[in-house]
């Protein structure tokens, strides 16, 4: 018999503010139940899928399509119809998803003034300006910085412009806070490529450097900057990959349901819960706070 998951705490009105925190059982349960309350029972539907063996597939827990298609099938809906109705409801109530942007910068005012920006020529140029601040080199002029920026942009190996424009946000604060988060320790991974172009430029133009080790240079730059976690309330309506976002929300809910029925079995810790704004700027009005580590 399905006795339902016990979701204690605040009950969110359909017309009120809905901000989902994927690590918080009360937040996830309350919001999803309110989104589906006059549509279907999310708990009953989940146990129906378990009973049919649909949750036994590894793909169910790792890919959005198998899970969302299985839900649509249980509701006797076409997959596209389920997605359309779910997305409409999320937008109708003004759902916002907590996201955490991890990075390094000189100060938080940059974000408060400009928001969180996608990768662009300006961001690349700003990186080389930062190098020039950390390691002031007489030969590293504004013209040199422009030349290095252009070399990065036209590098055939750099596919971030089209394929991974960002900015990126982790949906889990627990994941954002972990001590071995590389974004906290060393800054964005794309810096490796920027540093390679910088070292190549110095070598070709006989600019004397105290070292030529890319890891050492990355470490010096990182230590001159402050690690930040920017807490953001991201409107569901502006998230491009809605399937992936929905999948992570429901995956969190289902792990909480499993834990409710088997308290000795800790909820699954599943990584890669993330949001990519796909080239959009997130304005400061969506910030909850900026945490310096």
ChimeraX attribute file (.defattr): number of C-alpha atoms within 10 A of each C-alpha:
attribute: neighborCount
match mode: 1-to-1
recipient: residues
	/A:1	5
	/A:2	10
	/A:3	8
	/A:4	14
	/A:5	17
	/A:6	13
	/A:7	17
	/A:8	11
	/A:9	11
	/A:10	10
	/A:11	14
	/A:12	17
	/A:13	13
	/A:14	17
	/A:15	9
	/A:16	10
	/A:17	12
	/A:18	22
	/A:19	19
	/A:20	25
	/A:21	20
	/A:22	24
	/A:23	18
	/A:24	14
	/A:25	18
	/A:26	19
	/A:27	21
	/A:28	21
	/A:29	28
	/A:30	21
	/A:31	22
	/A:32	19
	/A:33	19
	/A:34	16
	/A:35	22
	/A:36	13
	/A:37	12
	/A:38	8
	/A:39	10
	/A:40	12
	/A:41	13
	/A:42	22
	/A:43	18
	/A:44	15
	/A:45	16
	/A:46	22
	/A:47	19
	/A:48	16
	/A:49	18
	/A:50	12
	/A:51	11
	/A:52	11
	/A:53	10
	/A:54	18
	/A:55	19
	/A:56	12
	/A:57	11
	/A:58	10
	/A:59	13
	/A:60	18
	/A:61	19
	/A:62	16
	/A:63	14
	/A:64	19
	/A:65	15
	/A:66	18
	/A:67	23
	/A:68	21
	/A:69	18
	/A:70	19
	/A:71	22
	/A:72	17
	/A:73	14
	/A:74	14
	/A:75	14
	/A:76	10
	/A:77	14
	/A:78	13
	/A:79	16
	/A:80	12
	/A:81	11
	/A:82	18
	/A:83	19
	/A:84	11
	/A:85	11
	/A:86	17
	/A:87	17
	/A:88	13
	/A:89	15
	/A:90	20
	/A:91	15
	/A:92	13
	/A:93	17
	/A:94	18
	/A:95	22
	/A:96	22
	/A:97	22
	/A:98	24
	/A:99	27
	/A:100	28
	/A:101	21
	/A:102	22
	/A:103	20
	/A:104	23
	/A:105	18
	/A:106	13
	/A:107	13
	/A:108	17
	/A:109	11
	/A:110	11
	/A:111	17
	/A:112	14
	/A:113	10
	/A:114	12
	/A:115	17
	/A:116	21
	/A:117	19
	/A:118	21
	/A:119	19
	/A:120	16
	/A:121	15
	/A:122	12
	/A:123	13
	/A:124	21
	/A:125	19
	/A:126	14
	/A:127	19
	/A:128	23
	/A:129	18
	/A:130	17
	/A:131	20
	/A:132	18
	/A:133	12
	/A:134	16
	/A:135	15
	/A:136	11
	/A:137	13
	/A:138	8
	/A:139	14
	/A:140	18
	/A:141	12
	/A:142	13
	/A:143	10
	/A:144	16
	/A:145	21
	/A:146	16
	/A:147	13
	/A:148	19
	/A:149	23
	/A:150	14
	/A:151	15
	/A:152	19
	/A:153	16
	/A:154	10
	/A:155	11
	/A:156	8
	/A:157	9
	/A:158	14
	/A:159	12
	/A:160	13
	/A:161	15
	/A:162	9
	/A:163	10
	/A:164	16
	/A:165	18
	/A:166	20
	/A:167	18
	/A:168	21
	/A:169	23
	/A:170	21
	/A:171	27
	/A:172	21
	/A:173	19
	/A:174	11
	/A:175	18
	/A:176	21
	/A:177	14
	/A:178	10
	/A:179	9
	/A:180	10
	/A:181	14
	/A:182	14
	/A:183	18
	/A:184	22
	/A:185	16
	/A:186	21
	/A:187	24
	/A:188	14
	/A:189	10
	/A:190	12
	/A:191	17
	/A:192	16
	/A:193	14
	/A:194	21
	/A:195	20
	/A:196	15
	/A:197	18
	/A:198	21
	/A:199	18
	/A:200	15
	/A:201	18
	/A:202	17
	/A:203	13
	/A:204	8
	/A:205	11
	/A:206	10
	/A:207	14
	/A:208	11
	/A:209	12
	/A:210	7
	/A:211	9
	/A:212	15
	/A:213	12
	/A:214	17
	/A:215	11
	/A:216	11
	/A:217	18
	/A:218	17
	/A:219	13
	/A:220	15
	/A:221	21
	/A:222	21
	/A:223	14
	/A:224	15
	/A:225	18
	/A:226	17
	/A:227	23
	/A:228	22
	/A:229	23
	/A:230	23
	/A:231	21
	/A:232	24
	/A:233	21
	/A:234	23
	/A:235	18
	/A:236	22
	/A:237	16
	/A:238	14
	/A:239	18
	/A:240	15
	/A:241	14
	/A:242	17
	/A:243	18
	/A:244	19
	/A:245	20
	/A:246	19
	/A:247	21
	/A:248	25
	/A:249	21
	/A:250	22
	/A:251	21
	/A:252	23
	/A:253	28
	/A:254	22
	/A:255	18
	/A:256	25
	/A:257	23
	/A:258	17
	/A:259	16
	/A:260	17
	/A:261	13
	/A:262	11
	/A:263	11
	/A:264	8
	/A:265	11
	/A:266	12
	/A:267	17
	/A:268	13
	/A:269	8
	/A:270	14
	/A:271	12
	/A:272	11
	/A:273	19
	/A:274	18
	/A:275	25
	/A:276	19
	/A:277	21
	/A:278	20
	/A:279	19
	/A:280	17
	/A:281	15
	/A:282	21
	/A:283	16
	/A:284	16
	/A:285	10
	/A:286	15
	/A:287	20
	/A:288	14
	/A:289	12
	/A:290	17
	/A:291	12
	/A:292	12
	/A:293	10
